[in-house]
């Protein structure tokens, strides 16, 4: 836009004569008098970017999308009052009265975020520029460089990291499964890094990294902390009685990680599956194993102390079960048929009646 000037001419009679306006743009340099301030929008919104340019009728005025960190990468969007880019979401308006070029973007996408430059090209090496940043709110996305799972030995330190992108910058918090107390204390810890100075087996389990920035529902990652620890063996029934020629199950519960090697011994001799013994293991979880030794058709020599032993790379533990003789069979497992060598097969109820009759007779005459 050019500005008109009035020339004052002094006449010979001393009066001033106001001539017609004299329009002279040649001595005015192009200027960018206004550009829109930083814009923050949500995905799907619309934005108007204004650039007011004066004294630039003879020069190209362009809008570009500009990468501030790579000066060579700029995308021309418009030239003067015409749009260059073929995208129905973009449009350009020019208001002659204010010499304002308005770049409009509707249905804003995440990729529209960045710097937009209004530029007056004076010559090949001389440009007049102004820029505005468009920031697009984005929900959090947890970065790939965040921890996914971790294994630590008991007593060592452990560190879990969580990072997230998005705009505004997300805040990170940590929780445990079922809102259990964190090793750092409390049920919530805030920060990118959760550090446990000395890990205990009770610290194992699932941890939640939660990223929130007020956009959308936030993001969450489950991080599994596995703690390696030496076996701990517990014996639910340290003493068990059973009658001759009946079966009996001896049990041990083993807690350990990594899963241990489990063995049963009698008189320091390791037992194996055969016609006298049957060993079974049942893992209820990665860290828990129930082991059972079935003593089959008990003979006199099989009474005594049995040891269940568990061992992994961090240590060894063991438990002891004593099997002693009784007169009356214990059910279970002596609830089915009982087999006698070189004898007919009889059922448990028949055996019970016989044993009880003998017991009553014995008590009466002793």
VEXDREN-2710 file (C-alpha; in Angstrom, 1 decimal):
% VEXDREN-2710
k/r/px/py/pz
1/UNK/0.0/0.0/0.0
2/UNK/1.3/3.5/-1.0
3/UNK/0.7/6.6/1.2
4/UNK/-0.3/9.8/-0.7
5/UNK/1.4/13.1/0.2
6/UNK/0.2/16.7/-0.4
7/UNK/2.7/19.1/-1.9
8/UNK/2.4/22.7/-0.5
9/UNK/3.3/25.4/-3.2
10/UNK/3.8/29.0/-2.2
11/UNK/2.2/31.4/-4.7
12/UNK/3.5/34.9/-5.4
13/UNK/0.7/36.5/-3.4
14/UNK/1.9/34.6/-0.3
15/UNK/-1.0/32.1/-0.2
16/UNK/-0.5/28.3/-0.2
17/UNK/-1.9/26.3/-3.0
18/UNK/-2.7/22.6/-2.1
19/UNK/-2.1/20.6/-5.3
20/UNK/-3.6/17.1/-6.0
21/UNK/-2.1/14.2/-4.1
22/UNK/1.3/13.0/-5.2
23/UNK/1.6/9.2/-5.0
24/UNK/5.2/8.1/-4.8
25/UNK/6.0/4.6/-3.7
26/UNK/9.5/4.3/-5.1
27/UNK/11.0/5.8/-2.0
28/UNK/9.2/3.4/0.4
29/UNK/10.7/0.1/1.5
30/UNK/8.4/-2.9/1.9
31/UNK/7.5/-3.8/5.5
32/UNK/5.7/-6.5/7.3
33/UNK/3.7/-4.6/9.9
34/UNK/1.9/-7.5/11.5
35/UNK/2.0/-11.3/11.8
36/UNK/-0.2/-13.5/13.9
37/UNK/1.1/-14.5/17.3
38/UNK/1.8/-18.2/18.2
39/UNK/-1.3/-20.4/17.8
40/UNK/-2.1/-23.5/19.9
41/UNK/-4.9/-25.6/18.4
42/UNK/-6.5/-29.1/18.8
43/UNK/-6.6/-31.7/16.0
44/UNK/-9.6/-30.9/13.8
45/UNK/-9.7/-27.2/14.6
46/UNK/-9.2/-24.3/12.2
47/UNK/-6.6/-21.5/12.3
48/UNK/-6.1/-18.2/10.5
49/UNK/-2.6/-16.9/10.0
50/UNK/-2.4/-13.2/9.1
51/UNK/0.5/-11.3/7.5
52/UNK/0.1/-7.6/6.8
53/UNK/2.6/-6.3/4.2
54/UNK/2.9/-2.7/3.0
55/UNK/4.7/-1.1/0.0
56/UNK/5.1/-4.5/-1.7
57/UNK/3.0/-4.2/-4.8
58/UNK/6.0/-4.9/-7.0
59/UNK/7.3/-7.9/-5.1
60/UNK/6.2/-11.5/-4.6
61/UNK/4.7/-12.2/-1.2
62/UNK/4.6/-15.9/-0.2
63/UNK/3.6/-18.1/2.7
64/UNK/5.9/-21.1/3.4
65/UNK/5.9/-23.9/5.9
66/UNK/9.4/-23.7/7.3
67/UNK/11.6/-26.1/9.2
68/UNK/13.7/-24.0/11.6
69/UNK/16.2/-26.8/12.1
70/UNK/16.7/-27.5/8.4
71/UNK/16.8/-24.1/6.7
72/UNK/16.8/-25.8/3.3
73/UNK/13.5/-27.5/3.8
74/UNK/10.7/-25.1/3.2
75/UNK/7.4/-25.8/1.5
76/UNK/5.9/-23.0/-0.5
77/UNK/2.1/-22.7/0.1
78/UNK/1.1/-19.5/-1.7
79/UNK/2.3/-16.7/-3.9
80/UNK/0.7/-13.2/-3.6
81/UNK/-3.1/-13.9/-3.5
82/UNK/-2.9/-17.4/-5.1
83/UNK/-2.6/-20.8/-3.4
84/UNK/0.2/-23.1/-4.6
85/UNK/-0.4/-26.2/-2.6
86/UNK/-3.2/-28.5/-3.7
87/UNK/-4.9/-29.3/-0.4
88/UNK/-8.5/-28.6/0.2
89/UNK/-7.8/-27.9/3.8
90/UNK/-5.7/-24.8/2.9
91/UNK/-7.1/-21.5/1.6
92/UNK/-5.8/-17.9/1.1
93/UNK/-7.5/-14.6/1.4
94/UNK/-6.2/-11.1/0.6
95/UNK/-7.7/-8.0/2.1
96/UNK/-6.7/-5.0/-0.1
97/UNK/-7.7/-2.4/2.5
98/UNK/-5.3/-3.7/5.1
99/UNK/-2.8/-5.4/2.7
100/UNK/-3.2/-8.6/4.8
101/UNK/-2.6/-12.1/3.4
102/UNK/-4.5/-14.7/5.5
103/UNK/-3.6/-18.3/5.3
104/UNK/-6.4/-20.6/6.6
105/UNK/-6.0/-24.2/7.6
106/UNK/-9.1/-26.2/8.5
107/UNK/-9.4/-29.7/10.0
108/UNK/-5.9/-29.3/11.5
109/UNK/-3.8/-32.5/11.6
110/UNK/-0.8/-33.3/13.8
111/UNK/1.5/-32.9/10.8
112/UNK/0.4/-29.3/10.4
113/UNK/2.3/-28.3/13.5
114/UNK/5.4/-26.2/12.8
115/UNK/6.6/-22.7/11.7
116/UNK/4.9/-20.7/9.0
117/UNK/6.8/-18.0/7.3
118/UNK/5.5/-14.9/5.6
119/UNK/8.1/-13.7/3.1
120/UNK/8.6/-10.8/0.8
121/UNK/11.2/-11.6/-1.9
122/UNK/13.1/-8.4/-2.7
123/UNK/15.8/-10.1/-4.7
124/UNK/17.6/-13.4/-5.0
125/UNK/19.6/-12.8/-1.9
126/UNK/17.4/-10.4/-0.1
127/UNK/14.2/-11.4/1.6
128/UNK/12.0/-9.8/4.2
129/UNK/10.5/-12.5/6.6
130/UNK/8.3/-12.9/9.6
131/UNK/7.2/-16.3/11.1
132/UNK/4.6/-17.7/13.4
133/UNK/4.5/-21.1/15.2
134/UNK/1.4/-23.3/15.0
135/UNK/1.4/-25.9/17.8
136/UNK/-1.1/-28.7/17.7
137/UNK/-2.2/-30.4/20.9
138/UNK/-1.4/-34.1/20.7
139/UNK/-2.2/-36.9/23.1
140/UNK/0.7/-38.6/24.8
141/UNK/2.5/-41.5/23.1
142/UNK/5.0/-43.4/25.2
143/UNK/8.4/-43.6/23.5
144/UNK/10.1/-46.8/22.4
145/UNK/13.1/-46.0/24.5
146/UNK/11.1/-46.6/27.7
147/UNK/11.6/-49.7/29.7
148/UNK/9.4/-52.7/28.7
149/UNK/10.6/-55.3/31.3
150/UNK/13.4/-55.7/33.8
151/UNK/15.1/-58.5/35.7
152/UNK/17.1/-57.8/38.9
153/UNK/18.6/-60.0/41.6
154/UNK/17.4/-59.5/45.2
155/UNK/19.5/-56.8/46.9
156/UNK/20.5/-55.1/43.7
157/UNK/19.3/-51.7/42.5
158/UNK/16.8/-51.5/39.7
159/UNK/15.8/-48.6/37.4
160/UNK/12.7/-48.2/35.2
161/UNK/12.5/-45.4/32.7
162/UNK/9.5/-43.9/30.9
163/UNK/9.4/-41.1/28.3
164/UNK/6.5/-39.8/26.2
165/UNK/5.9/-37.4/23.3
166/UNK/2.9/-35.2/22.9
167/UNK/1.9/-31.5/23.3
168/UNK/1.8/-30.1/25.9
169/UNK/4.7/-32.1/27.2
170/UNK/3.2/-35.1/29.2
171/UNK/3.7/-35.6/32.9
172/UNK/4.8/-39.1/33.9
173/UNK/3.6/-41.0/37.0
174/UNK/4.1/-44.5/38.3
175/UNK/1.7/-46.9/39.9
176/UNK/1.7/-50.6/40.9
177/UNK/-0.9/-53.3/40.1
178/UNK/-3.9/-53.1/42.4
179/UNK/-2.5/-49.8/43.7
180/UNK/0.0/-51.6/45.9
181/UNK/2.6/-49.5/47.8
182/UNK/5.6/-48.6/45.6
183/UNK/9.2/-49.4/46.8
184/UNK/9.7/-45.7/47.0
185/UNK/6.7/-45.3/49.4
186/UNK/3.1/-44.3/48.6
187/UNK/1.0/-45.5/45.8
188/UNK/2.1/-42.9/43.2
189/UNK/5.5/-41.7/42.1
190/UNK/6.0/-38.8/39.7
191/UNK/9.0/-38.5/37.4
192/UNK/10.5/-40.2/34.3
193/UNK/12.7/-42.6/36.3
194/UNK/11.6/-44.9/39.1
195/UNK/14.7/-46.2/40.9
196/UNK/14.7/-48.9/43.6
197/UNK/17.8/-48.8/45.6
198/UNK/17.6/-52.4/46.9
199/UNK/15.2/-54.8/45.3
200/UNK/13.3/-57.3/47.4
201/UNK/11.2/-60.2/46.1
202/UNK/8.1/-58.5/47.3
203/UNK/8.8/-55.7/44.8
204/UNK/8.2/-58.1/41.8
205/UNK/5.1/-57.6/39.7
206/UNK/3.6/-55.2/37.2
207/UNK/4.3/-51.4/37.3
208/UNK/2.3/-48.9/35.3
209/UNK/3.9/-45.9/33.6
210/UNK/1.2/-43.3/33.0
211/UNK/1.7/-40.3/30.7
212/UNK/-0.9/-37.5/30.8
213/UNK/-1.1/-34.0/29.3
214/UNK/-4.8/-33.2/29.4
215/UNK/-5.3/-34.3/25.8
216/UNK/-7.3/-37.5/25.3
217/UNK/-7.2/-40.2/27.9
218/UNK/-3.4/-40.4/28.3
219/UNK/-1.2/-43.4/27.6
220/UNK/-0.1/-46.3/29.8
221/UNK/2.6/-49.0/29.6
222/UNK/2.8/-52.1/31.7
223/UNK/6.4/-52.8/32.9
224/UNK/7.1/-56.2/34.5
225/UNK/9.8/-56.3/37.2
226/UNK/11.1/-59.8/37.8
227/UNK/13.2/-60.3/40.9
228/UNK/15.7/-63.2/41.0
229/UNK/15.9/-64.8/44.5
230/UNK/17.1/-68.0/46.2
231/UNK/14.5/-70.7/46.8
232/UNK/12.3/-70.7/49.9
233/UNK/10.8/-74.1/50.8
234/UNK/7.8/-74.5/53.1
235/UNK/6.3/-77.8/54.2
236/UNK/2.5/-77.6/54.9
237/UNK/2.4/-80.9/56.8
238/UNK/5.8/-81.9/58.3
239/UNK/4.6/-85.2/59.8
240/UNK/2.2/-87.6/58.0
241/UNK/1.0/-91.0/59.1
242/UNK/-0.2/-93.9/56.9
243/UNK/-0.9/-97.6/57.3
244/UNK/1.2/-100.2/55.6
245/UNK/0.3/-101.1/51.9
246/UNK/-1.4/-97.7/51.4
247/UNK/-0.3/-94.7/49.4
248/UNK/0.6/-91.3/50.9
249/UNK/1.4/-87.9/49.3
250/UNK/4.2/-85.8/50.7
251/UNK/4.1/-82.1/49.7
252/UNK/6.4/-79.1/49.6
253/UNK/5.8/-75.5/48.4
254/UNK/8.7/-73.8/46.6
255/UNK/9.1/-70.1/46.0
256/UNK/12.1/-69.1/43.7
257/UNK/13.1/-67.3/40.6
258/UNK/14.6/-68.4/38.2
259/UNK/12.6/-71.7/38.5
260/UNK/14.7/-74.1/40.6
261/UNK/15.7/-77.7/40.1
262/UNK/13.6/-79.7/42.6
263/UNK/14.5/-83.2/43.9
264/UNK/13.3/-85.6/46.6
265/UNK/15.6/-87.6/48.8
266/UNK/15.4/-90.3/51.5
267/UNK/18.4/-91.0/53.6
268/UNK/20.4/-88.7/51.3
269/UNK/19.6/-90.9/48.3
270/UNK/17.8/-89.1/45.4
271/UNK/14.5/-90.6/44.5
272/UNK/13.1/-91.1/41.0
273/UNK/9.8/-92.3/39.5
274/UNK/9.4/-96.1/39.8
275/UNK/7.1/-98.6/41.2
276/UNK/7.6/-97.2/44.7
277/UNK/7.6/-93.4/44.1
278/UNK/5.9/-90.9/41.8
279/UNK/7.2/-87.3/41.8
280/UNK/5.2/-84.4/40.3
281/UNK/5.7/-80.7/40.0
282/UNK/2.9/-78.1/39.4
283/UNK/3.9/-74.5/38.7
284/UNK/1.2/-72.1/39.9
285/UNK/3.2/-69.1/38.7
286/UNK/6.7/-68.2/37.5
287/UNK/7.9/-68.1/41.1
288/UNK/5.7/-70.7/42.8
289/UNK/5.9/-74.5/42.4
290/UNK/4.1/-77.2/44.3
291/UNK/5.9/-80.5/44.4
292/UNK/4.4/-83.9/45.5
293/UNK/6.1/-87.2/46.3
294/UNK/3.6/-90.1/46.3
295/UNK/4.9/-93.1/48.3
296/UNK/3.2/-96.1/46.6
297/UNK/2.0/-99.1/48.5
298/UNK/4.0/-98.3/51.6
299/UNK/6.5/-100.9/52.9
300/UNK/8.1/-100.9/56.3
301/UNK/11.4/-99.7/55.0
302/UNK/9.8/-96.6/53.4
303/UNK/8.9/-95.0/56.7
304/UNK/11.2/-92.2/57.8
305/UNK/12.3/-88.7/56.9
306/UNK/12.0/-87.4/53.3
307/UNK/13.7/-84.2/52.1
308/UNK/12.5/-82.0/49.2
309/UNK/15.3/-79.8/47.9
310/UNK/15.2/-76.8/45.6
311/UNK/18.2/-75.1/44.0
312/UNK/18.8/-72.3/41.5
313/UNK/21.8/-70.0/40.7
314/UNK/21.2/-67.9/43.8
315/UNK/21.0/-70.6/46.4
316/UNK/19.5/-73.8/47.9
317/UNK/16.8/-74.5/50.4
318/UNK/15.1/-77.7/51.6
319/UNK/12.3/-79.0/53.8
320/UNK/11.7/-82.3/55.6
321/UNK/8.6/-84.5/55.9
322/UNK/8.4/-87.4/58.3
323/UNK/6.3/-90.4/57.3
324/UNK/5.3/-92.7/60.2
325/UNK/3.3/-95.8/60.5
326/UNK/-0.4/-95.9/61.6
327/UNK/-2.9/-98.6/62.1
328/UNK/-5.8/-97.0/60.5
329/UNK/-5.4/-95.8/56.8
330/UNK/-5.6/-92.1/56.2
331/UNK/-7.9/-90.9/53.4
332/UNK/-7.0/-89.3/51.1
333/UNK/-5.1/-90.7/49.3
334/UNK/-6.1/-94.1/50.6
335/UNK/-9.6/-93.8/49.4
336/UNK/-9.7/-96.3/46.5
337/UNK/-8.6/-99.9/46.1
338/UNK/-5.5/-101.2/48.0
339/UNK/-3.2/-103.8/46.4
340/UNK/-1.5/-106.5/48.3
341/UNK/1.2/-108.6/47.0
342/UNK/0.1/-112.2/46.2
343/UNK/-3.4/-111.3/47.5
344/UNK/-6.8/-110.4/46.1
345/UNK/-7.7/-106.8/45.6
346/UNK/-10.0/-105.4/48.3
347/UNK/-11.7/-102.0/48.6
348/UNK/-10.9/-99.3/51.2
349/UNK/-14.3/-99.7/53.0
350/UNK/-13.7/-103.4/53.4
351/UNK/-10.2/-102.7/54.8
352/UNK/-11.6/-100.1/57.2
353/UNK/-14.2/-102.5/58.6
354/UNK/-11.5/-105.2/59.1
355/UNK/-9.1/-102.8/60.7
356/UNK/-11.7/-101.3/63.0
357/UNK/-12.9/-104.7/64.1
358/UNK/-9.4/-105.7/64.9
359/UNK/-8.8/-102.4/66.8
360/UNK/-12.0/-102.9/69.0
361/UNK/-11.0/-106.5/69.7
362/UNK/-7.5/-105.5/70.6
363/UNK/-8.6/-102.6/72.9
364/UNK/-11.1/-105.0/74.7
365/UNK/-8.5/-107.5/75.7
366/UNK/-5.4/-105.4/76.3
END
